[in-house]
Amino acid sequence: MEIPKRTRKNKEKIECEDRCPFHGNLSVRGRKFEGIVKKIVGQRAVLELKRMIYYPKYERFARLKSKLHAHIPKCLGGKIKIGDHVEVGECRPLSKIIHFVVIGEIK
């Protein structure tokens, strides 16, 4: 059996083995959201999603915020900072609270 050479492309694939939608085998399916990164804890980002909801009884709109936890792949680890506007996609449950993965940064 021949051992593959460590090329730049090969090295990147080894780093993002399992939990990466680009280099690993994590499939992104379902809904996609855009939000602002409020906190980064290890390989997890806490996003804040803002939305408007209409209450017909009062004929008014209300602003609501939701928190969402997303996994940051190793290939995007150094690029994502607090305050960035990012896009996340739904994936299989990675832990008790993480069901999303960061797809990319929106500029």
PyMOL commands that set and color helices and strands:
alter all, ss='L'
color gray80, all
select helices_A, chain A and resi 8-15+74-76
alter helices_A, ss='H'
color red, helices_A
select strands_A, chain A and resi 32-41+44-55+60-71+85-90+100-105
alter strands_A, ss='S'
color yellow, strands_A
deselect
rebuild
show_as cartoon
